[in-house]
Amino acid sequence: MYVMTSEHTMAPTVKFFEEHNFFGLKKENLVFFEQRMIPCFEDNGKIILESKSKVARAPDGNGGLYWALKNEKTLQHMEDRGIR
């Protein structure tokens, strides 16, 4: 099973799976990987700030799956395991 998270949800997600004994799955059959974080904008195009000196960021959404599969080496992991 491949589980995509964000930088903010990676640790809590892994912990949740650990606390629930990976829901009966073998730990080696679970792969957690992160999607990208991108800047947040208002509808009018104005950048949203998290603080005076930091741009707010959010996960890049479902479309980010393809980038994450490639750049987080998840596709390579699938190929190495013979998954087509």
Buried (B, 14 or more C-beta within 10 A) or exposed (E): EBEBBBEEBBEEBBEEBEEEEBEEEEEEEBBBBBBBBEEBEEEEEEEEEEEEEEEEBBBBEEEBBEEBBEBBEBBEBBEEEEEE
